[in-house]
Amino acid sequence: MNDDYLALEKFEEINLTDVFFNSLRENYEGFDDWFRQKAASGEMAYVSLSEENKINAFLYLKSEEGIVKDVDPNLKDGKHLKVGTFKINAHLATTSNRFMAIILRTFVEEGFDDVYVTMFSDVKGLPELFRKFGFQKYGTKQNRIGREDVLVRNKDDRGDIYAQFPKFDLNGGKFLLSIKPRFHTRMFPDSKLNTEKSFVREDISPANSVVKSYLTSMSGTPALNHGDKMVIYRTADYGKSAEYSSVVTSVCVIDEVRNINSFTDEEDFMSFAGRGSIFSTDELHAFWKSKQYSQVIRFLYNLPLNKRITRHDLLTEGILRPNRRTQYFGFFKMADEEFKAILRAGKINENFVVNKA
């Protein structure tokens, strides 16, 4: 069994005759020739296959240099990331969030001047998703069957945590939140540890959603505010020493924190807490009834650290202050210099940080 339902495959290994491509073939003249050219040049795309080996999702990204002349008005001279193909079967809806994370992390990490996508205005759902994450209508592109809208996001910083995702600034509070291993990698699959050989990534909301929700009653969490930064601390595996088994893995940005008693009713609670939640509907229903966890945290999963940092290194390499040895690691506020030290030790690409001062 593959450990991920989505894989980066060569065009030449992808079945062009799959019915998945029929709508693209109808809308884009010369689609088959285009596909074969990509195969001949060794290019790759992200593909999801069903158990019957049928294509369920497809994402192709293309790097372009110079002036983009088939867009009106032209995109000016620069380094452009084009979303060449973005198509998902309806039942894999949460994969759209995963594709967005792939697109935007590539855009930022590889230093593109802008990223753009073309689509017909009557496409359902996708335009709203792209606009939420900072894309704006720029112009149009003529197609055989009509004109497509061109949506563009440039590298300017907007201040909105969604519109500049996965980038983040250094404003606001900095916090550490611990997550147990049984929840961690299902919520943050891009932060999987090398030791988690048996983990299989499925197409489920808590894995794919950029927006996460988590319930807790840990002291201090009500102090979280919109825009605060939070690093995720994966606690030790059962029976192993926390010194080397507990690790910092991820950087997140807080959207909103609500007390469970602030919701008008269970429907209101489920609407807020269910998005990207690791908990099942039945579990959330039970939490609503029992009020077992008082705080509901909604946040963005911006990116994994390139290097996971063990508790040992946090405490012995000058990353955290020396007095943290006796600190409760469930949840606590960090100093700005501690957060910056985590970014350095985690080998985060500076392109992801809006203000580096």
N, C-alpha and C positions, 0 to 999 in steps of 0.2 A: 504493500500500500504506500502511495506517496504521502509525504508528511504535510502537504499543502494542496488544497483543491485548485490553486492558481499557480501556473508555472510560466516561466519565460522560455518560449520555444522559437526555433528557427521557422521562418515562413515555409521553407521547403518541407518541414515535418507536419504542417498543418493542412487538414483536408479542405481544399478549396471547394469541393463539391458538396460540402455540408450545407443543409438547407438554411442554416444560420445566416449565410451570406446572401441569401436571395434578395432581401430588401436592399442591401447595399448594391447589389448587382443591378437592381431596377433603378436606383436613384443616381448611380454614378456610372456614366458611360466609360467603357474600357476598364471596369473594375478588375476583371480577370487578368487582363494584360498587366495592369498595375501590380497585382498580387504576384504574378509570375516574375516580374522584374525585381520585386523585393526578395523573392526566393533566390533568384540568380545572384543577387548581390550579398546574400548571407545575412539579411536583416532579421530582426527578432520582434516578437510581440508577446504580450501577456495573454494566456489562454486558460480558460476553465473548461474541463470536459466532464460530462456526466458519466455515470457508471456504464452507460451504453456507448461510451466514446463519442458522444455528440457534443458539439460546441455550445456552451452556455454563455460565455462572456469573452470579449476580445478587446484588447487595448494596444494601440500602436502609437509610439511617440517618435517624432522625427526632429532632428536638429537641422536648422537652416541658417545660412550665413548671408548677409547682404540685405538688399531691398526685396521685400516680398511684393511682387508686382501683380499677382492674381487676386489681390484684395483691393477693394476700393473704399477709402483711399489706401494707397500703398503703405505697408509697414516700413518705417524708415530703416536705413542701414544699421545692422546690428546682428546680434546672436539670438535667434528665435527658437523656441521650443513649440513645435506644432503637435497638437493632439490629432493625429492623422485618422484614427478610427477609435470610437468609444461606443461599444454596443453591448448590451446586457439583456438576456432574457428576463422577463418580468419576475419570475420566481426567485431570481438572485438579486433582488433589489438592493440589499445591503452592500453588495460588491461595488456599487457606484461610489460609496464613501471610501472604500479601499482604493479604487482607481484614482479618486481625487487626491488621496494621500500620496500615492505613487507619483502622480503628475507634479504635485506641488513640491514634494521633497526633491524630485529630480530638478525642477526649475530652480530652486534655491541653491541646492548643493553644487550644481554644475555652473552656476553663475550666468544664467541666461538673462538677456535684457528684458524679454517678455515671453509670455506663453499665450497661445491663442488656439481657439477651436471654432469650427464652422458648423452650423446646424440650422435646420429649417425652423421658422418661428412657431410652427404648430406642434413641435416635439413636446411631449408632456414630461414635466418633472425636471429634466436635465437643465434647462435654462435657469431655473430657480436655484438649483444646486450650485451651478457655476457662479451665479451672481452672489450667492451667500459667501462664497470663498474668494471674493474680490475681483471677479471678471466683470467687465463692463462692455456694453455694445460699442463697437468701434466703427464698423462699416458693414459692407456686404461682399459677397462673392458670387459670381454668376455660375450656375450649374446648368446642366442640360435640361433639367425640368423646372428650373426656377432660380430665385436668388436666395442664398443662405445668409443668415446673420453671422457676423464675425464678432466673437467675444474675446476680449483681450485683458490680460492682467500684466501690468508692467512691474518693475522691481521697486517702485516707490513704496514707502511705508505709509500705511493708512491709519494706524492706531487702533483699528477694530480687530479684536482677537481672531475673528473668523476671516476677515478680509486679508489679514497678513499671515495667516497660518501657512506653513508651520513655523514661520519666524516669530520671535518673541522679543520683547524689550526687557530692560533691567529695572523697570519701575515696580513699585508695589512691594508687598511682603514676599518672603521666600520661606517655604515650608518643606518638611519631609513627612511623608505619609507611608506607613508600612502596610504591605499587602501580603497575605499568606500565600504560600506557593500554589495551593489548590485553586486560588482565584487569579493569581498574577498573570500567568502566561495566556490564560483564556481571555483576559482583558487586554493584555499588551503583547500580542503574539510577535510583533517585530522586535521585542525585547527578550525573546526566548534565550535561555542559557544553552551553551554548548552541551551541557550534561543532560539536557531534557530530550533524549533521543526518541522517546516514545510519544512525544507530543504530536498530534495531528491537527492541523489548522482546518477548521470547517467554515462554511459560509453561514455564520451566525452573527447576530447583531453585536454582541459584546466584543467580538473579535474584529469586526470590520468597521464599526462606527467610529468616526473621528471624535464624536461626542460621547463621553462616558458618564455614567451615573453610579454613585457608590453611596451606600448607607453605612453610617457609623455612629457611635456614641462616644468616641474618644474626646477627651477633654481638650479644649482649645480650638476645635474645628469651627465653632460658630464665628471665630474671628476672621475666617477667610473672606476675602472680598474679590469682586470681579477684577480680573487682570493680575491677581497674585500668581506667583510661580510655585510649582509644587514638584518635587522630585519623588519618584516612587522607589521605595526601599523594599525589596523582596526579602522576606524573612527566611530564616534557615530551614533547610529540609529536615524532616523528622529524623532525629537521631544524630544529626551532624552539628558540629560546632558553629555557632553564629559568627565567630571570628572570620571564618573563611567561606561559609556557606551563605551568609546574608550579604546582599549586594544592592547598590543603587543602580537602577537600570534605565530610567526614563525621565523626560522632562515634560511637564504638563502645565497648562494655564487654566486658572479657575474662571468659570463663567458665572456660576451662581451657587449659593448655599442657602438652603431653606430648612427651617425646623418642620418636622413632620406635622406639627399642630397648626401650621400656617395654611395647610391645604383645606379648601372648602369641603371636599368630600373625597371618597376613594378614587373616583374617576379622575379628579384633578391631580391627586397624588400619583396615580398610575401613569398619567400622561407625562408627568415630569420625571418620575423615577425610573420608568421603564425603558427609556431610550439608552441604548448602549449598556444596559445593566447586566451584570453577571448573574443576577438573581432571576429565577423563573417567575412567571406570573403568579403561580401558587405561593411561592416564597414571599413575593411582594405583598400579596393579599394578606398573608399571615403577619407580616411586619406591620401592615397598616392596622390590623386589628389589635395587635399586642403593643404597638408603639415601642417595640424593643430597641429600635435605633432612632435616635432623635434628629439626626442631621442627614440631609440628602445633599451630596456634593455633585454638581455637574461641572465637567471640565473637558478641555480638549487634550487629546493625546498627541502632542506635537512631534516628538521624535524619540527614538531610543538613543542611549549613549553608544558611541562606537566602541568604548571600552567600559565594561561593567566594573564597578569599584567595590571591593569587598569591605566589610566592616573593619577589618584589620588595617587596610590602607587608609580608610577614612580617618582612623584614629591615630595612626603612626606616621603618616606622610604629610602631616600639617594641613590636611584638607579641612577637617573640622577642628574646632577649638579643643584643647587638651581636656577641659572639664566635661566634654561630651561622653567620656568613658562611663560616667555614672548616670547619663541622661536616659530617660525612658524613650525608646525609639519608636513608639507607636505613632506619635505625632508631635512635632515641635517646630517652632519658628527658628530659622537660621539667620545668621548675619549675612549681609550682602557679600562679604568677602568669602564666606563659606560656599555660597552658591556659585560664585565665579570660579572658585577652586575646583568645584565638582565639574563644571563645564570644561575646565582645562584638563583635569585628570580623565574625564570621560571622552576626551578628544573630539569635542563637538566642533564641527565646521563653523568658522566665524561668520559665514554668510547667514546663518540662522539667527544671529543676535543683532537686533536692530540698533541699539546704542551700546557700544562696547566700552564706554568710559568707566 
